[in-house]
Amino acid sequence: FDPRHYLGTHCYGLPKTGPHRLRFLLESVKDLRETLKRKGSSLVVRKGKPEDVVRDLITQLGSVTTVVFHEEVKEIL
């Protein structure tokens, strides 16, 4: 979870993620974790800036050869 997604917007200071969306996200992650667990896998969930969290996970795991990601599509105003 990137803390920057839960701050106010730069225009009006309104929250980017309200309580209903946050609840949906948390329930979705919980469901995904349970589904993966039933299939013999797991899910790593961390809080922090992705560029820091991914770097730390790579260092912790030590044997990472490939990292795949996607960039969030941002609306152009």
Protein Blocks (a to p, Z undefined) as FASTA:
>chain_A
ZZklmmccfklopafbdfklmmmmmmmmmmmmmmmmmnopacdddeddfklmmmmmmmmn
opacbdcddddddddZZ
